[in-house]
Amino acid sequence: MPRFTIPPATPLTREEAARARLFQPGELGPVHARRRTWVPAMVPWRSNAEGAVTQDVLDWYARFAQGKPGVLVVEATGIRDIPSGPLLRIGTDDTIEGLRRLVETVREHSEGETRLFIQIIDFLSIRRRPEKAKFLQRFLRPTAAHRDALAERGISAGTDDEVRAALASLEDEELLAVLDEREREDLEFGHRERVTDMHLEHIRALPQQLPELFAAAAVRAERAGFDGVELHYAHAYTMASFLSATNTRDDGYGGGTDPHSPAGRAGRARLPLEVFRAVREATDASAFAVGCRMLGDEVIEGGTRVDEAAEFATLFADAGMDFVSVSKGGKFDDARQPKVGAAAYPYTGESGHECMPTIRVAGANEDGLEGPLGRNLPLSRTIRRAIRANGHTTPVVGAGGINDFALAEAALSSDDPACDFVAAARATLADPDWFLKTEQGRTNAIRRCKYTNYCEALDERHKEVSCQLWDRDFERGDFGGEAIRRSEDGKRRLIAPPDSGE
């Protein structure tokens, strides 16, 4: 497949930038942002096994703060105090002090110019793909269906151990024919809980538990000094799964037998709305913003498309959300099969490629933009139209391959804007100062993302995320000093080099 060539940066003077909407202030409910530039949540794998704010976490966000974006969103942070690797947590009051240090660090390095939100998330259990023997011995629960299938093959098995041994003797293709759909998935991909697993008590209880858990996490964020929270309603995680058209729960919190019907859509939106209301009631609406990250398109078979996403966004605006940030895809449903011992990764199938489009993405989007650039802006435009048509001015955050002033400004300033704030993750990872350099008329000095998703490959392996454009650059120390923080193997720097001022 041919690679898309990233065009040169748009030349810009400081005077031209001063007149641009991109660098004008904007309101997010009670929060005033000095610019419409936005760094969305990225998971950098800088925490520890306790989910604490480490020095590496502080340095990571300090470097982004130096670029003085209008808004910086801290990575997906778990609302439960459960082991989840080196991901930040906000599930207990013990986390507040570390998060307060993070807030203070961003304030200091942005000179008070960046508003700081934290993205709060819930996720369900997912296991690594097991070896065949381990799956049969530890995870498979023998049933009458297994015994019947073995009997049809002339194999008699009475006890559970006999069933497991008999299944282990089958060739792989025959074994898969004996297993049901979920058992095959558990063997070939690893077991993954779903919000529709109503046979599990803790899954049935999610609607009763999650509003309080999200509200408590938001209160901790408020106490730590954040300007607001972003509720994570996107990608492969719990709240997005409730919104999804694949949510067939029949307890009033899903779509039942017809997820696309008016009643089905109301059921899918019910818990996201209840979570928002709980968070809003628990925090100060006069000073603390509450918005969400949501999907404009799930990009999976039978999934939510932009028309339903626009309806959900309008419901959120009706309820009083302070902003809606639009993403796309990133689902487990079409993820690539992982290797044995690895977990499924939701950014490997078509939905994942659309979430983080690369230079290998072919064709143009509805705006005529080629390759990865601005690929998802038509979704945020459709959602913004729906919100405006319903009488709300709720700001919409657009994202997806935005790497240049002209693209960002057009998204904000056309006759039919795609968004009210412009978010750029990979472009900002490549150069945390790119918004600032653009504002200063130094577009020729921007280190520009190549959209090869080198960073995503590190994320998939749960390695500290860095950018190929700077992680082997050891000429300048971190923050202009002599020391350079390196990855565990010592081969990569962990923080982008300081701005040379050129």
N, C-alpha and C positions, 0 to 999 in steps of 0.2 A: 504494500500500500504506500503511495507517495506521501511524503511528509509535507505538511503545510509550512510555509516560510513566514516567520514573524516579521512584519514590516517594520521599518525604522520608526523611532519615536517621533512624535509631532514636535517640531521646534516651537518654543514658547518663550516670551519675555516675561519678566516679573510684572510688568504693567498689564499685560494681557491676562496673566493669572489672577491679578487683583480684581479684575472685572468678572472672572468666571464664577458660575454658580457653585462649582465644586468647592471653592474656598470661601463660600458664604456660610453664615451660621444657619443652624436648623434646630427645631424643637422636637424633642422626644417626650411628649407629655410634660412632666415638670422639669425635665432636664434640658439645659441649653448646651448645644454642641457648637464649638467655635467654627468647625468646618464640616462638610458633608462627606468626609473621608472616613472609612470604616475598616478596621482590621478584624475579620471574623474569627471565631474560635478555631484554633488548631491544636491538636494534641501533640505535644513535643516529646513526651516520655521523659520528663525531667524530675518527676516526683520520686517517691520511694515506696516501699511496700506498705507503709502506713498512710499513704496518700497525703503526706505533709508538704508544706511549702519549703522547699530546699533552697540552698543558695543558687543552684542551677536554675530553678524556677524563677527566682528573683532576677537573675541576670538575663534570662530569656525575655521577660516582659520589660525589663529596663531598656533593653536594646530597641524593642519596638516603640517604646514610649519616646525615645530620642527622636523618632521621626515625626512626632507630634500629630498623630492622626486625630480626627475629631472624636472618634470612638474606638476603643480597644476592648475586645471581648475575650475574657479569660476562658481557656479551654473547657470542654465538657467536664463537669465536676460532679461526682456522684453524691446523691442525696442520702444514700444509706451507708452505714459504716460497715462495709463488707470488703473482703480482700478483692482487689481488682488490678493488681500490678501497680506500676508507677504512675497511676492516674490520681489527680487531685480529688479530695473528698471534702464534703461540707456537711457530713451526717451527724456530727456531735459538736457541742460547744468548745471542745478542745481544739477545733480547727480555727477558731476565730482569730486567735493571736497571730498565727502564721499568715492568714489571709489579710489581716490588718497591715502586716509588714509589706505584703505585696502591694496593697493600695498605696501605702506611703512611698514605696519605691517608684511606682508609676507616676505619682504626683511630682516627685522630685525630678525624675529624668525627663518628664514632659514639660517641666516648669509650670505645672498646673493647667496645661492647655488641653489635655486629653481626658475625656469622660470615660470612666471604667465600669464596664458591666461584667458579670460572671454568668456563664452558661451553666445551668443546673439540669441534671439528667438522671433518669432512672433507666436501668437496663436489666434484662432477664438473663438467666443462666445460659451459657453456651459452653460445650465441652469440645476438646480437641478430637480430631478423628482418631478412633482407636484402632489398634491392631485387631485382626479378626478374632484371635483367641481371647483377647481381653474383652472384646465386645460380647462374645458368647458367654463367658464366665461371669462377668461383672454386671453387664447392663441389660442383657436379654432376659425377659421374664417368660419362660415357657408357657404356652397356652394350649388349649384343645385344638386350635387351628394348626399349630405346629405339629402336634401328634398325628392329626388327620393327614396332613400333607406328607409326613414321613411314612405313614401306613400305606398311602397310595403308591409309594415307592418301594413297598415291601420291607420297610424297616419298622420294627417294633421298639418303642421306647416308652417306658412307664414313668420313671422318676424324672425330676427336672435335670439331674446330672446326666441321665441317659439321653434325654432330648438334646442337651447341649453337645454331648459327645457325637451323637448321630449327625447333628447339623454341622459340626466341625469336619466331619468326614466327606461332606458334599463338596463338589466343585463349586467355585465361586458363582458361576452363572446359575447353577441349580439352587444354591443357597438363597440368592436374591429372589428367585421365583417363589420360595417358601415364605419369605418374610413379607410383612405388609409394608405399605408405603412409608410410614414413619420409621419402622425398624430398618428399612433399607437406607433411609436418610441418616439414621443414627450410626449405621455402620460405615457409610461412604463419606459422610460429611462431619459427623459428630453430633451428639444430641443438642438440640436447641429448643428452649422453651418458647411457647407462643402465648399471646394473650387469649387465645381461643382454647387453651388446654384447661377446660372447665372441670376436668376430673381431679385437678390439683387444687387443694384448698387455698394455698397462698396465691394462686392465679385468680381464683374466683374472688378473693378478698381485695384485689388491687384497687377497685373503685372506692372502697371504704378507707384504704390506707394512704393512697398517694396524695390526695389533697393536703392532708396534714403534714406529710413528709416534705412535700415541696414548699409549703408555707413555712415550716420550721427552718428549712435551708435558706429561704429568702430572708427571713429575719436575721439569721446569722450573717448573711451577706450585708445586710443593712447595718448591723452592729459593727461589722469590720470596716465600713466606710465606703463600700461600693456605691456607685450612682444608680445602679439598677441590676436587674437580672434578666437574662434571656432564657425562657423556658424552652428546653430542647424537645420540639415536637417533630423533628425531622429524622430522615435516614432509617436505620434498622432497629431503632430502640423503642422502648415501651410506649411512650405517648404517641409516636408516629404510627405504631402498630394499632393503637385504638382508632386513630383517624383513618387508617387504611381501608380501602374497599375489600381487603381480604379479611377484615374483622367481622366474623359471623356470629359473635356472641349473641345469645338470646335472652340476656338478663337486663336489657334496657341500655347496655353499654356497648352495643355493637349493632351491626346491620341485619342480624338475623338471616332469614332465608333470601332477603332481597336488599343487599347493602346499598344499592343505588337508588332505592325508593326514597321519598321524602322522610318516611319514618326511619329507614335504615341510615340515612345521612344524619338525622338528628341523634340517633343512638351512637353513631361513631363520634360525633362531636361532643357528646354529653360530658365525658370525663375531662377532656381538655378544657372545656369551659368551667367545670367545677374546680379543677386545679387552679386555673387563673383566678377565679373568684376568691378562693381560699388564700392565695398569695396576696391578692390585692387588699383583702380585708385585714391581713396580718401586718402590712407594711404601710408606710406613710405616703399616701397618694399625692401629697403636695410637694414631695421632694425626691421620691424614689420611683424610677421607671420600671415598668414590667411589660415586656414584649415577648415574642416567641420567634424561633426559627422553625420554618415549616417547609413542606415540599410543594412545589408547583406542579410536579408530575412525578409519580413513583417510578415510571418507566418499567413496569413489570406487567406480565399478563394478568388481566382482570383488575389492575390497580387503579388508584385515584389519578384522574387526569385534571387538567387545569381548570375545567369548568367547575368541578366539585371543589377543588382547592380554592378557587375564588369565592365560592359560597362559604367555605369555612372561614376564610380570612375576613369576610364581611361579618360573620357572626362574632369573630374575635373583636372587630372594630366596634360592633354594637355593644359588646360587653365592656368596652373601655380599655382595651389594650393600647399601650403607648407606641408600639411599632410592630411591624411584621417583616421579618427577614426571610427572603425566599431562596430556597435551594432546590435541588433536583436529584432524584434517584438515590443511590447508595444503599441498596437493599440486600438482605441475605437471600432473598428468593431466587435470584439468578446468579449467585456467587459461584466462582470457579471452585471445583472440587479441591480441597486442600490435601497436602501430603499427609501421610500417617504421622500423627504426633503434632500436627498443626491445626489451628482453628480456622473455620471459614472466615473470609474477609469480605465485607460487603461492598468493596469498591473494585471488584474484579470482573463482574459481569457487565452487560450492557448498561444497567442502571448505574453502576459505579463509574463507567467510562463517561456517561453523560453528566454525572455529578462533578467529576474532575476531568474535563475533556483535554486531550493532548494534541500534539501536532499531527497525530495519526488519524484524527477525526476527519472524516470526509464530508463534503457537501456544505451547503449554507443553511443558516437558520431562517426563520420567517422575516428577519430584518435584512437578509441578504449578506450577513456577515459570514465569512468563510472560516473553516477550521474551528479552533477552540475559542476564538475571541468573541466575547459578548454572547456566547451561545445560548445562555439561559435568560437573557434579558426579556425576550417575548413573554415568558411566564410572569415575571414581576410586573410587566406592563398590563397584562390581562387582569391580574389581581388588583393592581392599583386602580384600573378603570372601574372594577366592580365595587371597590370600597368607596370611590368618589361618587359613583352613581347612586350609592345608598346614603349619601349625604355626609360622609365622614372625611376628615383630612388626615387620618392616621398615616404616618410616614411608612413608606415601603422601602426596604433595603434590597438592592439588586446586586447580583454577584454572578460569577462564572466567566473566567478568562478575561477580566478587565485589566489591561496592562498599560494603558496610554491615556493621556489627557483628552485627546479628541474623542475617543470612545466613551470615556467617563462623562465628559461634558455633554455629549449628545444624549446619553441616557438620562441626564437630569434636565436638559434644556430644550428638547425638541417640542414640537407642538403637542405631541402625545407622549409625555415622559414615561420612561420605563421604571423609574424609581425616584426616591427623594434623597437617598444616601447611597454611595457607591462603596461596595465591599470588595476587597481584593486580598486573597490569602496568599497564593503562590507568588504573585508579583511582589508582595510585601516581604515574604520570606526571602526572596532573592535579593531585595534591597529594602530594608526597613525604612530608608529615607526617601523612597521614590515619590511619595506624595509631597514631602517637604522640598525636595529638589525641583519638582515640577512647579511648586508655588514660587520658588526662588528663580525660576527661569533657567535651571541647569539640567534640562532634559538630556543633554548629551553626556551627562555624568551618571545616568541611571544604569545600574546593573540589571539587565532585563531577563526575566524568566524565559527559559527555553521550552517550557511546557512538555518536558519529557517524563515528568512525574518520578524523578529520582527521589524526591522527598517522600512520595507516597510509598515507594518500595521499602524505604526504611521504616515507615510507620507500620506497614504490613508485618514486618519482622520484629516489631516492638523494640526497635533500636532508636536511640536519640535522633530526632529529626534534624536534618541540616540541609543545605543547598549545595549542589555540585559547583555552583559558581563561586563559592567562597570557602568551603570547608577544608580545602587544602592550602589556603592562603595563610601562611604563618609569618608574613612580613611585619604585620602590625598587631600589637597587643590588644586585648579587649578594652574597650572604652578609652583607647588612647594610652593605656599603660603598657607595661612590659609582659605581664602574665597573660597566658592564653589557656582558657579552659578547653580540655580535649575530651573526646569520647572515651569510653571505657577501654577500647583497644589502642588509644593514643594516636590514631591515624587521622582523625578529623577534628577541626575546631568546632565548638558548640555554639558560638555566637558570631554573627556577621561582623566583619571588620568595621572599625569606626569610619565615619565619613571623612574622606581625604580633603574635603573642602574645594576640590577642583571644579 
